[in-house]
């Protein structure tokens, strides 16, 4: 009878160690994708900081395009607000979806701004405008790289929480599925093509 009781305690102990191990691995993976989103956040904030300077530079040349310039600033503010909320809780899929939607709108109006800028040769030749667009393009590339790292972390986390027996532990401890940072529109998937030459 003592052997049966010892065996039961050993089985319970091993089960607890197994559960704690799975739980800790899921926490580690969740923290990894949250950190990966923080890297996206840094690049998006850099992008948001560049946009007002870009608009100010363009404003002097594009006096008749006020509506487009205001649309850029409005879309920038909405994207910045959505990103700020997502950076506080990147584990909430709704926050990531909101950022994706706002980023899609921002990329669309930026594309319109760059298309309109082509009609203003003095603006295209402006040194400040060329530097800002170069920085913006560089930032877009950094966002793409950070997005890939985030998506890799999310994929690992989601896969780990869905496989058996991890799915039992993730269900008990309410580990929610994370949202990939996927750009929906083909035009938004690429960094804006900026050419002032």
C-alpha positions as CSV (number, residue, x, y, z in Angstrom):
1,X,0.0,0.0,0.0
2,X,2.9,2.4,0.7
3,X,4.2,1.8,-2.8
4,X,0.8,2.7,-4.3
5,X,0.7,5.9,-2.2
6,X,4.3,6.8,-3.2
7,X,3.5,6.1,-6.9
8,X,0.4,8.3,-6.6
9,X,2.5,11.2,-5.2
10,X,5.2,10.7,-7.8
11,X,2.5,10.8,-10.6
12,X,0.9,13.9,-9.1
13,X,4.4,15.6,-8.8
14,X,5.3,14.8,-12.3
15,X,2.0,16.0,-13.6
16,X,2.4,19.3,-11.7
17,X,6.0,19.7,-13.1
18,X,4.6,19.0,-16.6
19,X,1.8,21.6,-16.2
20,X,4.1,24.2,-14.8
21,X,6.6,23.6,-17.7
22,X,3.9,24.1,-20.3
23,X,2.6,27.2,-18.5
24,X,6.0,28.8,-18.3
25,X,6.8,28.0,-21.9
26,X,3.5,29.7,-23.0
27,X,4.3,32.8,-20.8
28,X,7.7,33.0,-22.3
29,X,6.4,32.8,-25.9
30,X,3.6,35.4,-25.1
31,X,6.3,37.8,-23.7
32,X,8.4,37.2,-26.8
33,X,5.7,38.3,-29.2
34,X,4.8,41.3,-27.0
35,X,8.4,42.3,-27.1
36,X,8.4,41.8,-30.9
37,X,5.4,44.2,-31.1
38,X,7.4,46.7,-29.1
39,X,9.9,46.7,-32.0
40,X,7.1,47.5,-34.4
41,X,5.9,50.2,-32.1
42,X,9.3,51.9,-32.1
43,X,9.4,52.0,-35.9
44,X,5.8,53.1,-36.3
45,X,6.4,56.0,-33.8
46,X,9.4,57.0,-35.9
47,X,7.2,57.0,-38.9
48,X,4.5,59.0,-37.2
49,X,7.2,61.6,-36.2
50,X,8.4,62.0,-39.8
51,X,5.0,62.5,-41.3
52,X,4.2,66.0,-39.9
53,X,7.6,67.2,-41.1
54,X,6.8,65.8,-44.5
55,X,3.4,67.5,-44.6
56,X,5.0,70.9,-43.5
57,X,7.6,70.7,-46.2
58,X,4.9,69.8,-48.8
59,X,2.5,72.5,-47.5
60,X,4.7,75.3,-48.9
61,X,4.5,73.9,-52.4
62,X,1.1,72.2,-52.5
63,X,-1.1,75.1,-51.5
64,X,-4.0,73.8,-53.5
65,X,-3.8,70.3,-52.0
66,X,-4.9,71.2,-48.5
67,X,-7.5,68.4,-48.3
68,X,-4.9,65.7,-49.0
69,X,-2.4,67.2,-46.5
70,X,-5.1,67.3,-43.8
71,X,-6.1,63.7,-44.7
72,X,-2.5,62.6,-44.2
73,X,-2.4,64.3,-40.7
74,X,-5.8,62.8,-39.7
75,X,-4.8,59.3,-40.9
76,X,-1.4,59.7,-39.1
77,X,-3.2,60.7,-35.8
78,X,-5.7,57.7,-36.1
79,X,-2.8,55.3,-36.8
80,X,-0.8,56.7,-33.9
81,X,-3.7,56.4,-31.5
82,X,-4.5,52.8,-32.6
83,X,-0.8,51.9,-32.2
84,X,-0.6,53.4,-28.8
85,X,-3.5,51.3,-27.7
86,X,-2.0,48.2,-29.3
87,X,1.4,48.8,-27.7
88,X,-0.3,48.7,-24.2
89,X,-1.9,45.3,-25.0
90,X,-0.5,43.6,-28.2
91,X,-2.1,40.3,-27.0
92,X,-5.6,41.7,-27.8
93,X,-6.4,40.8,-31.5
94,X,-8.8,43.7,-31.8
95,X,-6.0,46.2,-31.0
96,X,-3.8,44.7,-33.8
97,X,-6.7,44.7,-36.2
98,X,-7.3,48.4,-35.4
99,X,-3.6,49.2,-36.1
100,X,-3.7,47.3,-39.4
101,X,-6.8,49.2,-40.5
102,X,-5.4,52.6,-39.5
103,X,-2.0,51.8,-41.2
104,X,-3.8,50.8,-44.4
105,X,-5.6,54.2,-44.5
106,X,-2.4,56.0,-43.7
107,X,-0.5,54.2,-46.4
108,X,-3.3,55.1,-48.9
109,X,-3.2,58.8,-48.2
110,X,0.6,58.9,-48.2
111,X,0.5,57.2,-51.6
112,X,-1.8,60.0,-52.8
113,X,0.5,62.7,-51.3
114,X,3.5,61.2,-53.1
115,X,1.5,60.9,-56.4
116,X,0.5,64.6,-56.1
117,X,4.1,65.6,-55.2
118,X,5.2,64.4,-58.6
119,X,3.3,67.3,-60.2
120,X,5.5,69.8,-58.2
121,X,9.0,69.9,-59.6
122,X,10.3,72.4,-56.9
123,X,9.0,70.1,-54.2
124,X,10.6,67.1,-55.8
125,X,13.9,69.0,-55.8
126,X,13.6,70.2,-52.2
127,X,16.5,68.8,-50.1
128,X,14.4,68.5,-47.0
129,X,11.6,66.6,-48.9
130,X,14.1,64.2,-50.4
131,X,15.7,63.5,-47.0
132,X,12.3,63.0,-45.3
133,X,11.1,60.6,-48.0
134,X,14.4,58.7,-47.8
135,X,14.0,58.4,-44.0
136,X,10.3,57.4,-44.4
137,X,11.3,54.7,-46.9
138,X,14.0,53.4,-44.6
139,X,11.5,53.4,-41.7
140,X,9.0,51.4,-43.9
141,X,11.7,48.8,-44.4
142,X,12.3,48.6,-40.7
143,X,8.6,48.2,-40.0
144,X,8.5,45.3,-42.5
145,X,11.5,43.6,-40.8
146,X,10.0,44.1,-37.3
147,X,6.6,42.9,-38.6
148,X,8.2,39.7,-39.8
149,X,9.9,39.1,-36.4
150,X,6.6,39.7,-34.7
151,X,4.7,37.4,-37.0
152,X,7.3,34.6,-36.4
153,X,6.9,35.0,-32.7
154,X,3.1,35.0,-32.9
155,X,3.1,31.9,-35.1
156,X,5.3,30.0,-32.6
157,X,3.1,31.1,-29.7
158,X,-0.2,30.2,-31.5
159,X,1.2,26.9,-32.6
160,X,2.5,26.1,-29.1
161,X,-0.8,27.0,-27.5
162,X,-2.9,24.9,-30.0
163,X,-1.0,21.6,-29.9
164,X,-1.9,18.8,-27.5
165,X,-1.6,18.8,-24.5
166,X,-0.6,22.5,-24.4
167,X,-4.1,23.3,-25.6
168,X,-5.5,22.0,-22.4
169,X,-3.2,24.2,-20.3
170,X,-3.7,27.2,-22.5
171,X,-7.5,26.8,-22.2
172,X,-7.4,26.4,-18.4
173,X,-5.2,29.5,-18.0
174,X,-6.9,31.5,-20.7
175,X,-4.0,32.0,-23.1
176,X,-5.7,33.8,-26.0
177,X,-4.7,33.4,-29.7
178,X,-2.5,36.3,-30.9
179,X,-3.2,38.2,-34.1
180,X,-0.7,38.3,-36.9
181,X,0.4,41.7,-38.2
182,X,-0.6,41.0,-41.8
183,X,-1.0,43.8,-44.3
184,X,-4.1,43.2,-46.3
185,X,-3.7,45.3,-49.4
186,X,-1.0,44.6,-52.0
187,X,-0.3,48.3,-52.3
188,X,0.3,48.6,-48.6
189,X,2.6,45.5,-48.4
190,X,5.4,47.3,-50.1
191,X,7.1,50.4,-48.9
192,X,5.9,53.5,-50.7
193,X,7.9,54.0,-53.9
194,X,9.3,57.5,-53.6
195,X,11.2,58.9,-56.6
196,X,12.2,62.6,-56.8
197,X,14.9,62.1,-59.4
